[in-house]
Amino acid sequence: MSKPYTLNELLIITCAKEIEDYQNVILGVGLPTTAGALAKALFAPHATLMMESGIIDFEPLVPLHHIADAHSCRGFSYATDLFTAFTMTYRGFVDVCFLGVGQIDKFGNLNTTCIGDYDHPQLRLPGSGGAADFISYAKKTVLTLRGGQFVEKLDYFTSPGYLDGGDSRDRSGLFPQGSGPSMLLTTKGVFRFDDQTKEMYLAQIHPGVRLEDVRKQIPWELKVSPELTVTSRPTDAEIDFVRRFAPAESLGREAATELAIAHAVDRAQARGKNGKD
């Protein structure tokens, strides 16, 4: 029997399996970098990993601290600039990108700008950054939702998924044919998009999660694949890699923060005792 794993480890490993060998992959800070490092180490050795800032074909050493963190690499093939990295995406050289989600509707349109009214928001989110560009022009976009929400109507339309569904994205003439979100990963399961309607449906459910738990989070009548499967449990090799490469990501931010605070308190107490001695 394989070793126990955390939910964060399951999410990272499931994301990594969306990367295929020889693909060009744009990675952001956090989960995407760990997923990319895992994929390159274990099953996509010829994938080209790229930072949004223009560092190309890098060999991950530790998780990124920012989008231009050359110190996180063992090395890289070459470095260009932010403008060129985006231009490569526009020209069709990016196969896969990863984006986090604040709000999402049934057709994969995204809000990462604000919750509530734009001028008087309940919460101001990070904004688009490169998200609108990457989901528009990358061949495939993998979405992750860990603290966001499903909505019937976005509070703010930041980045385009499949617009009004069906062939509306392709008919708009604004995006490469066949591009768009391919998968949404949440803490409950894996969602994909119907080939014809482009409406989101539940494709996989994580171990221990009930279908009614998923439905509670979604304000529309969720479609479920007739071939619904349970997300594969990680192998020991996959778990070990994530724990070595990104122990904080493996634990999750809350647990990692608690441990860091406890460690800082222990060190302060130890210094205090040494001072008295």
C-alpha positions as CSV (number, residue, x, y, z in Angstrom):
1,M,0.0,0.0,0.0
2,S,1.4,3.5,-0.9
3,K,2.1,6.0,1.9
4,P,-0.5,8.5,3.1
5,Y,-0.6,11.9,1.3
6,T,-2.0,15.3,1.8
7,L,-4.7,17.0,-0.2
8,N,-2.1,19.5,-1.5
9,E,0.1,16.7,-2.7
10,L,-2.8,15.1,-4.6
11,L,-3.6,18.5,-6.3
12,I,0.0,19.1,-7.3
13,I,0.5,15.6,-8.7
14,T,-2.9,15.7,-10.5
15,C,-1.8,19.0,-12.1
16,A,1.6,17.6,-13.1
17,K,-0.1,14.8,-15.1
18,E,-1.6,17.5,-17.5
19,I,2.0,18.1,-18.8
20,E,3.1,15.9,-21.7
21,D,6.6,15.2,-22.9
22,Y,8.1,17.8,-25.4
23,Q,5.5,20.5,-24.5
24,N,6.4,24.1,-23.8
25,V,5.0,25.1,-20.4
26,I,4.6,28.5,-18.7
27,L,4.8,28.2,-14.9
28,G,3.9,30.6,-12.2
29,V,4.8,30.8,-8.5
30,G,3.5,28.1,-6.2
31,L,1.6,24.9,-7.3
32,P,2.4,25.3,-11.0
33,T,6.2,25.3,-10.5
34,T,6.1,22.2,-8.2
35,A,3.8,20.4,-10.7
36,G,6.2,21.3,-13.6
37,A,9.2,20.2,-11.7
38,L,7.5,16.9,-10.8
39,A,6.5,16.3,-14.4
40,K,9.9,17.0,-15.8
41,A,11.6,14.7,-13.2
42,L,9.3,11.7,-13.5
43,F,7.4,11.5,-16.8
44,A,8.0,14.5,-19.1
45,P,11.8,14.8,-19.2
46,H,11.8,16.7,-22.5
47,A,9.2,19.3,-21.5
48,T,10.5,22.9,-21.7
49,L,9.7,24.8,-18.5
50,M,9.5,28.6,-18.8
51,M,9.0,31.4,-16.4
52,E,6.6,34.3,-17.2
53,S,9.6,36.7,-17.0
54,G,11.4,35.0,-20.0
55,I,13.7,32.4,-18.3
56,I,13.5,29.5,-20.7
57,D,14.1,25.8,-20.3
58,F,15.0,26.0,-16.7
59,E,15.9,23.1,-14.4
60,P,14.0,23.6,-11.1
61,L,16.1,23.4,-7.9
62,V,13.7,25.0,-5.4
63,P,10.2,26.6,-5.7
64,L,10.1,30.1,-7.3
65,H,9.9,33.1,-5.0
66,H,8.8,35.3,-7.9
67,I,8.4,35.1,-11.7
68,A,12.0,36.0,-12.5
69,D,13.7,33.9,-9.8
70,A,16.9,32.7,-11.6
71,H,18.3,31.6,-8.2
72,S,15.7,28.8,-8.0
73,C,17.2,27.0,-11.0
74,R,20.1,24.6,-11.4
75,G,20.4,26.4,-14.8
76,F,18.5,27.4,-17.9
77,S,19.0,27.5,-21.6
78,Y,18.6,31.2,-22.1
79,A,16.9,34.3,-20.7
80,T,14.9,36.8,-22.6
81,D,12.4,39.4,-21.3
82,L,8.7,39.6,-20.3
83,F,7.7,41.1,-23.6
84,T,9.2,38.2,-25.6
85,A,7.7,35.6,-23.3
86,F,4.3,37.0,-24.0
87,T,5.0,37.3,-27.7
88,M,5.9,33.6,-27.8
89,T,2.5,32.9,-26.4
90,Y,0.8,35.1,-29.0
91,R,2.7,33.3,-31.8
92,G,1.6,29.8,-30.6
93,F,4.7,28.5,-29.0
94,V,3.1,27.9,-25.5
95,D,1.4,24.5,-25.2
96,V,0.3,24.6,-21.5
97,C,-0.2,27.3,-18.9
98,F,-1.6,27.2,-15.3
99,L,-3.9,29.8,-13.8
100,G,-5.5,30.2,-10.4
101,V,-9.1,31.2,-10.1
102,G,-11.1,33.7,-8.0
103,Q,-14.5,33.1,-9.6
104,I,-15.4,30.9,-12.5
105,D,-18.6,30.3,-14.4
106,K,-19.8,27.2,-16.2
107,F,-18.0,28.1,-19.4
108,G,-14.6,28.6,-17.8
109,N,-14.6,32.5,-17.9
110,L,-12.6,33.9,-15.0
111,N,-12.6,36.7,-12.5
112,T,-9.4,37.4,-10.7
113,T,-10.0,41.2,-10.2
114,C,-12.6,41.7,-7.4
115,I,-15.4,40.2,-5.4
116,G,-18.5,42.5,-5.4
117,D,-18.8,45.8,-7.2
118,Y,-15.6,47.0,-8.9
119,D,-15.7,50.5,-7.4
120,H,-16.7,49.2,-3.9
121,P,-15.5,45.6,-3.8
122,Q,-15.8,43.3,-0.8
123,L,-12.4,41.9,-1.8
124,R,-9.8,43.2,-4.2
125,L,-8.0,40.3,-6.0
126,P,-4.6,40.4,-7.7
127,G,-6.0,41.3,-11.1
128,S,-5.2,39.8,-14.5
129,G,-1.4,40.0,-14.7
130,G,-0.6,37.7,-17.6
131,A,-3.7,35.5,-17.1
132,A,-5.9,37.0,-19.8
133,D,-3.0,36.7,-22.3
134,F,-2.1,33.1,-21.5
135,I,-5.7,31.7,-21.4
136,S,-6.3,33.6,-24.7
137,Y,-3.3,32.2,-26.7
138,A,-1.9,29.1,-25.0
139,K,-3.0,25.9,-26.6
140,K,-4.2,24.5,-23.3
141,T,-5.0,26.1,-20.0
142,V,-5.1,24.2,-16.7
143,L,-7.1,26.1,-14.0
144,T,-6.9,25.6,-10.2
145,L,-9.5,26.7,-7.7
146,R,-8.6,26.3,-4.0
147,G,-10.2,29.2,-2.3
148,G,-12.4,30.7,-5.0
149,Q,-16.0,30.1,-6.0
150,F,-18.3,28.9,-8.8
151,V,-20.8,31.6,-9.9
152,E,-23.6,31.9,-12.4
153,K,-22.3,35.4,-13.3
154,L,-18.9,36.8,-12.7
155,D,-18.6,40.0,-10.6
156,Y,-15.9,41.1,-13.1
157,F,-14.9,39.4,-16.4
158,T,-11.1,39.2,-16.3
159,S,-10.1,36.4,-18.6
160,P,-11.9,34.6,-21.4
161,G,-12.8,30.9,-21.2
162,Y,-15.4,29.7,-23.7
163,L,-17.4,32.9,-23.5
164,D,-21.1,31.9,-24.0
165,G,-20.3,28.3,-24.7
166,G,-20.6,26.3,-27.9
167,D,-18.4,27.7,-30.6
168,S,-18.6,31.3,-29.4
169,R,-14.9,31.4,-28.6
170,D,-13.9,30.2,-32.0
171,R,-16.5,32.4,-33.8
172,S,-15.2,35.5,-32.0
173,G,-12.1,35.3,-34.2
174,L,-10.0,36.6,-31.3
175,F,-8.3,33.4,-30.2
176,P,-6.5,30.4,-31.8
177,Q,-8.9,27.7,-32.9
178,G,-9.2,25.0,-30.3
179,S,-7.6,26.9,-27.5
180,G,-9.1,27.5,-24.1
181,P,-9.3,25.9,-20.6
182,S,-8.9,22.1,-20.6
183,M,-9.3,21.3,-17.0
184,L,-10.3,22.8,-13.6
185,L,-8.8,21.3,-10.5
186,T,-10.5,21.9,-7.2
187,T,-10.2,20.5,-3.7
188,K,-13.2,18.2,-4.5
189,G,-12.4,16.9,-8.0
190,V,-11.4,17.4,-11.6
191,F,-13.7,19.2,-14.1
192,R,-13.4,19.3,-17.8
193,F,-15.3,21.0,-20.6
194,D,-17.7,19.3,-23.0
195,D,-16.4,19.2,-26.6
196,Q,-19.6,20.6,-28.1
197,T,-21.3,22.8,-25.5
198,K,-18.1,23.8,-23.7
199,E,-20.0,23.6,-20.4
200,M,-18.0,22.3,-17.4
201,Y,-18.7,18.8,-16.1
202,L,-17.3,16.7,-13.3
203,A,-14.9,14.1,-14.7
204,Q,-13.2,12.9,-11.5
205,I,-13.9,13.0,-7.8
206,H,-11.2,13.0,-5.2
207,P,-11.0,10.0,-2.8
208,G,-13.4,10.4,0.2
209,V,-15.4,13.2,-1.5
210,R,-19.2,12.6,-2.0
211,L,-21.0,13.9,-5.1
212,E,-23.4,15.9,-3.0
213,D,-20.4,17.7,-1.5
214,V,-19.4,18.9,-5.0
215,R,-22.9,19.9,-6.0
216,K,-23.3,22.1,-2.9
217,Q,-20.5,24.4,-4.2
218,I,-22.1,24.9,-7.7
219,P,-25.0,27.3,-8.3
220,W,-26.1,25.6,-11.6
221,E,-27.2,22.0,-12.4
222,L,-23.9,20.3,-12.6
223,K,-23.4,17.8,-15.3
224,V,-21.5,14.7,-14.3
225,S,-19.6,12.4,-16.6
226,P,-21.3,9.0,-17.0
227,E,-17.7,7.6,-16.7
228,L,-17.0,9.5,-13.4
229,T,-13.8,8.1,-11.8
230,V,-12.0,8.6,-8.6
231,T,-8.7,10.6,-8.8
232,S,-5.8,8.2,-8.9
233,R,-3.9,8.2,-5.6
234,P,-0.2,9.3,-5.9
235,T,2.6,6.9,-6.1
236,D,5.3,6.9,-3.4
237,A,7.8,8.3,-5.9
238,E,5.5,11.2,-6.7
239,I,4.9,11.9,-3.0
240,D,8.6,11.7,-2.2
241,F,9.5,14.2,-5.0
242,V,6.9,16.8,-3.8
243,R,8.1,16.5,-0.2
244,R,11.7,17.0,-1.1
245,F,11.2,19.8,-3.6
246,A,8.5,21.8,-1.9
247,P,7.8,20.7,1.7
248,A,5.8,23.9,2.4
249,E,3.6,23.3,-0.7
250,S,3.2,19.7,0.4
251,L,1.9,20.6,3.8
252,G,-0.2,23.6,2.7
253,R,0.2,27.2,3.5
254,E,-1.7,27.1,6.8
255,A,0.2,24.2,8.3
256,A,3.6,25.5,6.9
257,T,2.9,28.9,8.5
258,E,2.0,27.3,11.9
259,L,5.2,25.2,11.8
260,A,7.3,28.3,10.9
261,I,5.8,30.3,13.8
262,A,6.3,27.4,16.2
263,H,10.0,27.1,15.0
264,A,10.5,30.8,15.5
265,V,9.1,30.7,19.0
266,D,11.3,27.7,19.9
267,R,14.4,29.6,18.6
268,A,13.5,32.7,20.5
269,Q,13.0,30.8,23.7
270,A,16.3,28.9,23.2
271,R,18.1,32.3,22.8
272,G,16.4,33.6,25.9
273,K,17.6,30.6,27.9
274,N,21.1,30.8,26.6
275,G,21.2,34.5,27.5
276,K,20.2,33.7,31.1
277,D,22.9,31.1,31.3
